[in-house]
């Protein structure tokens, strides 16, 4: 034991790491860090899937691991007493489109984009002299107070599901919120071992912080419930992208979690300034990127019946909706307002080649003929009367679908031999459906390909 003030024994913090098995959460309960839906499947009667499905987004065994800042996805386990996890000789400089950062080998833990992730780091008491490390159950340090401070740059922190209920003031450089008795009453904290917790945000230094004060038992239980969530759409790939995150690519293209443990020397634990540092840790965070599906703006969603329409108004727009045509005609009907977007399709692109990935687009009519606004910069894999299928960069795809040209039949095919002769949707349950389907071909994300259809 380390001697403290007045001969008091002081805890000697030794950091350790739990195993991590992490899954993306797609929907949370309101003002809570508790996952409601791990996946959302609109094809099911209950679209909310409440348990993790498939392989985890990140999984490692317990123990210390290291990684190079240039590639955080490759981790090196550290068997007890073995130098195998040392990665300095394997690391290279991290080069973004904005700056070059010296090679760095450090401890690493995992997190998942847009997901509250359990932090695997905790600490025990190391008595030294070959004595095994001790948990609070083995040496509770009764009557002693500890202060743990955790800082991150590109995310937020939570203890016992209190962060979202603890409102930080807006519009100030330094904002703080202390968890009140009322908030504790609505938290997941045990009634008998609640620590003192304060959240902080420092705008100038871009730091989010949580401070935890309590006994060895209080603090250990709180760290077991410590969660981290990266800011919206933030992941390790995007942090080095000048396209998506110019400032981080220039200043610090990776997340770092800084943790300090201090022992109260004297005074009141909340107001005291006499704290003795007993452990510090700086660790890298590998934030796994998940694949966000493409989004399609469907002009039908914003359509409103014209104000001049009444039940007796003969104008066809008052009876047939936004898109209509007449059977056995070849008149082109322009469908305007379709737009495609994807939050992460270019995360792996360099600034010099900002559109390095292509998406797959298919525009089809169930019965009629389809045409595009332009064919410039498109690579077609299907060009038929009713379907236009192609791959292209996002800007070219949007130029192509900005105006879709629909007609009941192509001019040369009009007549009694047409496949849609005398076809209309006003009898015999006959229908017509125009569908735009977009696939991002897996750009970008840890697993999977996102495909989104949008019928009109």
C-alpha positions in Angstrom: 0.0 0.0 0.0 1.1 3.5 -0.7 1.4 5.7 2.3 -1.0 8.8 2.3 -1.5 11.8 4.5 -1.2 10.9 8.2 -0.1 7.4 7.4 -3.4 6.6 5.6 -3.2 3.8 3.0 -3.8 5.0 -0.5 -5.2 2.9 -3.3 -2.8 2.2 -6.2 -4.9 2.1 -9.4 -4.1 -0.6 -11.9 -6.2 -0.5 -15.1 -7.8 -3.6 -16.6 -10.2 -4.3 -19.5 -13.3 -6.4 -19.8 -14.4 -8.3 -22.9 -16.4 -6.4 -25.5 -19.2 -7.7 -27.7 -20.8 -4.7 -29.4 -23.9 -4.4 -31.6 -25.3 -1.4 -33.3 -28.6 0.0 -31.8 -30.9 1.7 -34.2 -33.5 3.1 -31.8 -33.4 4.1 -28.2 -36.1 4.7 -25.6 -36.8 8.5 -25.2 -34.2 10.3 -23.1 -32.5 7.0 -22.3 -29.3 5.1 -23.2 -31.3 1.8 -23.1 -31.6 0.3 -26.6 -35.2 -0.2 -27.8 -34.5 -1.7 -31.3 -31.3 -3.2 -32.3 -32.7 -3.4 -35.8 -35.8 -2.1 -37.5 -37.4 -4.4 -40.1 -40.4 -2.7 -41.9 -41.4 -6.0 -43.4 -42.4 -7.5 -40.0 -45.7 -6.8 -38.2 -43.6 -5.6 -35.3 -40.6 -3.9 -37.0 -38.6 -3.4 -33.8 -36.1 -6.2 -33.2 -35.3 -6.0 -29.5 -32.3 -8.4 -29.2 -29.0 -8.3 -31.1 -29.0 -10.3 -34.3 -26.2 -11.8 -36.3 -22.5 -11.2 -35.7 -21.4 -8.4 -33.5 -20.0 -5.2 -35.0 -17.0 -5.5 -32.6 -15.8 -8.3 -30.4 -12.7 -8.9 -28.3 -11.7 -10.9 -25.3 -10.9 -9.5 -21.9 -7.5 -8.0 -21.4 -5.2 -5.2 -22.6 -5.0 -4.6 -26.4 -3.1 -2.1 -28.4 -3.4 -0.7 -31.9 -1.7 1.7 -34.3 -3.5 5.0 -34.8 -3.1 4.5 -38.5 -5.3 1.4 -38.5 -7.4 1.0 -35.3 -9.3 -2.0 -36.7 -6.2 -4.2 -36.2 -5.7 -4.9 -32.5 -2.9 -6.8 -30.8 -3.9 -8.8 -27.6 -1.5 -8.6 -24.7 -1.1 -12.0 -23.0 -0.1 -11.6 -19.4 3.7 -11.1 -19.2 4.1 -11.2 -23.0 5.5 -8.4 -25.2 3.4 -9.6 -28.2 1.0 -6.7 -28.0 3.7 -4.1 -28.6 2.9 -2.5 -31.9 5.4 0.4 -32.3 7.4 -1.3 -35.0 4.3 -2.1 -37.0 2.9 1.4 -37.0 3.2 4.0 -39.7 2.4 7.7 -39.8 -1.3 8.5 -40.2 -1.7 10.7 -43.3 -5.0 12.5 -43.9 -5.8 14.9 -46.7 -5.0 17.7 -44.3 -2.0 16.7 -42.2 0.5 14.0 -41.2 0.4 12.6 -37.7 3.4 10.6 -36.2 2.9 6.9 -35.7 1.3 6.0 -32.4 0.9 2.6 -30.7 -1.5 2.7 -27.7 -4.1 0.9 -25.8 -7.4 0.6 -27.7 -11.0 -0.1 -26.9 -14.0 -0.4 -29.2 -17.2 1.6 -29.8 -20.0 1.6 -32.4 -21.2 4.5 -34.5 -24.4 6.1 -33.2 -24.6 3.6 -30.3 -24.2 3.9 -26.5 -21.3 1.5 -25.9 -20.2 0.0 -22.6 -16.6 1.2 -21.8 -14.5 -1.9 -21.0 -12.0 -0.1 -18.8 -11.9 -0.4 -15.0 -9.3 -0.4 -12.3 -8.3 -2.5 -9.3 -6.0 -1.9 -6.4 -2.4 -3.1 -6.9 -0.8 -3.7 -3.5 2.6 -4.4 -5.2 5.2 -6.8 -3.7 3.7 -9.7 -5.8 0.4 -9.5 -4.0 -2.6 -10.1 -6.3 -4.7 -7.1 -7.4 -7.7 -6.4 -5.2 -11.3 -5.4 -6.0 -13.5 -3.5 -3.6 -14.9 -6.8 -2.3 -11.3 -7.7 -1.2 -10.2 -4.3 0.0 -13.0 -1.7 0.1 -10.9 1.2 1.5 -13.7 2.1 3.9 -13.8 5.8 4.5 -11.6 6.7 1.6 -12.8 8.9 -1.3 -11.8 8.6 -5.0 -12.3 10.9 -7.9 -12.4 9.6 -11.5 -12.4 12.0 -14.4 -13.1 10.8 -18.0 -12.6 13.1 -21.0 -13.4 12.4 -24.7 -13.4 14.7 -27.8 -15.9 13.3 -30.3 -18.7 11.8 -28.2 -20.6 11.8 -25.0 -20.5 9.9 -21.7 -23.1 8.4 -19.5 -23.3 6.8 -16.0 -26.4 4.9 -14.8 -28.6 6.3 -17.7 -28.5 9.9 -16.3 -26.7 11.9 -19.1 -29.7 12.6 -21.3 -31.8 13.6 -18.4 -29.1 16.0 -17.1 -29.5 19.1 -19.3 -26.2 20.9 -20.0 -26.7 24.7 -20.5 -26.4 25.8 -24.1 -24.6 28.8 -25.5 -21.7 28.9 -22.9 -18.1 27.9 -23.3 -18.2 25.7 -20.1 -21.4 23.9 -19.2 -22.0 21.6 -16.2 -24.8 19.5 -14.8 -24.7 17.6 -11.5 -26.9 14.6 -11.2 -29.6 15.5 -8.6 -31.5 13.4 -6.2 -34.5 13.6 -8.6 -32.4 12.3 -11.4 -31.0 9.5 -9.3 -34.5 8.4 -8.5 -35.1 7.9 -12.2 -31.8 6.2 -12.9 -30.5 2.6 -12.9 -28.1 3.3 -10.0 -28.3 1.1 -6.8 -29.9 3.0 -4.0 -27.1 2.4 -1.5 -24.0 3.0 -3.6 -24.7 6.1 -5.6 -21.6 8.2 -6.3 -21.5 12.0 -6.9 -21.6 12.6 -10.7 -21.1 15.7 -12.8 -21.2 16.1 -16.5 -19.3 18.8 -18.3 -18.8 20.2 -21.8 -15.9 22.5 -22.7 -16.6 24.1 -26.1 -13.2 25.7 -26.7 -11.3 22.5 -26.1 -14.0 20.3 -27.6 -14.1 18.1 -24.5 -17.0 16.1 -23.0 -16.4 15.0 -19.4 -17.8 13.0 -16.6 -16.5 13.3 -13.0 -17.4 10.5 -10.5 -16.6 10.8 -6.8 -17.2 8.2 -4.2 -15.8 5.2 -2.3 -13.8 2.5 -4.1 -17.1 0.5 -4.2 -19.2 3.4 -5.5 -16.7 4.3 -8.2 -16.1 0.7 -9.4 -19.9 0.1 -9.7 -20.3 3.4 -11.7 -17.4 2.5 -14.1 -19.1 -0.8 -14.7 -22.0 1.2 -16.1 -20.0 3.9 -18.0 -21.1 4.3 -21.5 -19.7 6.2 -24.5 -21.6 7.3 -27.6 -19.8 9.0 -30.6 -21.5 12.1 -31.9 -24.0 11.6 -34.8 -22.5 9.8 -37.8 -19.0 9.8 -36.2 -16.7 6.9 -36.7 -12.9 6.3 -37.0 -13.0 6.4 -40.8 -14.9 9.7 -40.9 -12.7 11.4 -38.3 -9.8 11.3 -40.8 -11.9 12.4 -43.8 -11.5 15.9 -45.0 -14.7 15.5 -46.9 -16.9 14.8 -43.9 -14.9 16.1 -40.9 -12.3 18.7 -42.0 -11.4 19.9 -38.5 -10.7 16.4 -37.0 -8.7 15.5 -40.2 -6.5 18.5 -39.5 -6.3 18.4 -35.7 -6.9 14.9 -34.2 -8.1 12.2 -36.6 -9.0 9.7 -33.9 -10.9 9.5 -30.6 -8.9 9.5 -27.4 -10.4 8.6 -24.0 -8.4 10.1 -21.1 -9.1 8.8 -17.6 -7.6 9.8 -14.3 -8.0 8.4 -10.8 -7.3 10.5 -7.7 -7.3 9.9 -3.9 -8.7 12.4 -1.5 -5.9 13.6 0.8 -8.1 15.8 3.1 -11.3 17.9 3.2 -14.8 17.4 1.8 -14.9 15.2 -1.3 -17.0 17.6 -3.3 -15.2 20.9 -2.5 -11.7 19.6 -1.8 -8.7 20.6 -3.9 -6.2 18.3 -2.2 -6.4 15.2 -4.4 -3.4 12.9 -5.0 -3.1 11.4 -8.5 -2.9 7.6 -8.3 -3.5 6.5 -11.9 -3.8 7.9 -15.4 -4.7 6.3 -18.7 -4.9 7.5 -22.3 -6.4 5.1 -24.7 -7.5 5.2 -28.3 -11.0 4.3 -29.4 -11.8 2.4 -32.5 -15.3 3.6 -33.5 -16.7 1.0 -35.9 -18.5 2.5 -38.9 -21.9 1.0 -39.6 -23.6 1.2 -43.0 -26.3 3.8 -43.3 -28.8 3.0 -45.9 -29.4 5.3 -48.9 -32.3 7.7 -48.6 -34.7 8.4 -51.5 -36.9 11.5 -51.6 -40.2 10.4 -53.0 -42.2 13.4 -54.5 -45.4 11.5 -53.7 -44.8 12.1 -50.0 -45.1 15.8 -50.4 -48.0 15.8 -52.8 -51.1 17.8 -51.9 -54.3 17.9 -53.8 -54.6 21.2 -55.6 -56.7 23.8 -53.6 -59.0 24.4 -56.6 -60.3 20.8 -56.4 -63.8 20.0 -55.4 -65.9 16.8 -55.8 -67.5 18.2 -59.0 -64.4 19.7 -60.6 -63.7 17.8 -63.8 -60.0 18.6 -63.8 -58.3 15.2 -63.9 -55.7 16.3 -61.4 -58.5 16.3 -58.8 -59.3 12.7 -59.4 -56.2 10.8 -60.6 -53.5 12.2 -58.2 -50.0 13.5 -58.9 -49.0 11.1 -61.7 -51.5 9.9 -64.3 -51.7 9.2 -68.0 -54.2 7.7 -70.5 -54.3 4.2 -71.9 -52.8 3.5 -75.3 -50.8 6.8 -75.4 -47.2 7.7 -75.8 -47.2 11.1 -74.1 -44.2 11.6 -71.8 -45.2 12.3 -68.1 -42.4 14.0 -66.2 -42.0 12.9 -62.6 -40.0 15.5 -60.8 -38.5 15.7 -57.3 -36.7 12.3 -56.9 -33.5 12.7 -55.0 -31.0 10.2 -53.7 -28.7 10.7 -50.7 -26.4 8.5 -48.6 -24.7 9.7 -45.3 -21.6 7.6 -45.6 -21.0 6.4 -49.1 -17.8 8.5 -49.5 -16.2 7.9 -46.1 -13.3 6.0 -47.6 -12.7 8.6 -50.4 -9.7 11.0 -50.5 -10.4 14.7 -51.0 -8.8 14.5 -54.4 -11.3 11.9 -55.5 -14.3 12.8 -53.5 -16.7 10.5 -55.4 -14.6 7.3 -55.3 -17.6 5.0 -54.8 -20.5 4.1 -57.1 -24.1 3.4 -56.1 -26.5 1.0 -57.9 -29.8 2.5 -59.1 -32.7 0.8 -60.8 -35.8 2.7 -62.1 -38.7 0.5 -63.3 -42.4 0.7 -64.2 -44.5 -2.4 -63.7 -46.3 -2.0 -67.0 -45.2 1.2 -68.7 -42.0 2.5 -70.3 -39.4 4.4 -68.3 -36.7 6.9 -69.3 -34.2 9.0 -67.4 -33.4 12.7 -67.4 -29.9 12.1 -68.7 -27.6 9.2 -69.4 -24.3 11.1 -68.8 -21.7 9.3 -66.7 -23.9 6.2 -66.2 -22.8 2.6 -66.6 -25.8 0.6 -67.7 -26.4 -3.0 -66.8 -30.0 -3.0 -67.9 -31.8 -0.9 -70.5 -35.2 -2.3 -71.4 -38.6 -0.8 -72.1 -39.7 -0.7 -68.5 -36.4 -0.7 -66.5 -33.2 1.4 -66.5 -30.5 -0.1 -64.3 -27.1 1.5 -63.8 -24.2 2.3 -61.5 -22.7 5.7 -61.1 -21.4 8.3 -58.6 -24.0 10.1 -56.6 -24.0 13.3 -58.5 -24.6 11.5 -61.8 -27.3 9.4 -60.4 -29.2 12.4 -59.1 -28.9 14.1 -62.4 -30.4 11.0 -64.0 -33.4 10.6 -61.7 -34.1 14.3 -61.1 -36.8 14.0 -63.8 -38.1 10.5 -64.6 -39.9 10.2 -68.0 -42.8 7.8 -67.9 -45.2 6.8 -70.7 -47.7 4.1 -71.1 -46.1 2.8 -74.3 -43.2 3.7 -76.6 -44.3 5.2 -79.9 -43.2 2.4 -82.2 -45.0 -0.2 -80.0 -48.4 1.5 -80.0 -51.2 -0.6 -81.4 -53.2 -3.8 -80.8 -50.0 -5.9 -80.4 -48.8 -3.7 -77.5 -48.4 -5.6 -74.2 -50.4 -2.9 -72.5 -53.1 -2.4 -75.1 -56.3 -1.2 -73.5 -54.7 -1.4 -70.1 -55.7 1.0 -67.4 -56.0 1.0 -63.6 -59.7 1.8 -63.3 -61.0 -1.8 -63.6 -60.1 -5.4 -63.0 -57.8 -4.5 -60.1 -55.1 -3.6 -62.6 -52.3 -1.5 -61.1 -49.2 0.5 -62.2 -46.2 1.0 -60.0 -43.0 3.0 -60.5 -40.1 1.9 -58.3 -36.7 3.5 -57.7 -34.3 1.1 -55.9 -30.9 2.2 -54.7 -28.1 0.1 -53.3 -24.9 1.6 -51.8 -23.1 -1.7 -52.5 -21.7 -1.7 -49.0 -20.2 1.8 -48.9 -19.5 2.4 -46.1 -19.9 0.2 -43.1 -18.6 -2.8 -41.2 -20.9 -5.3 -42.8 -23.7 -5.5 -45.3 -25.1 -3.8 -48.3 -28.0 -1.4 -47.9 -30.8 -1.5 -50.5 -33.8 0.8 -50.3 -36.8 0.7 -52.7 -39.2 3.7 -53.1 -42.5 3.0 -54.9 -44.4 5.9 -56.4 
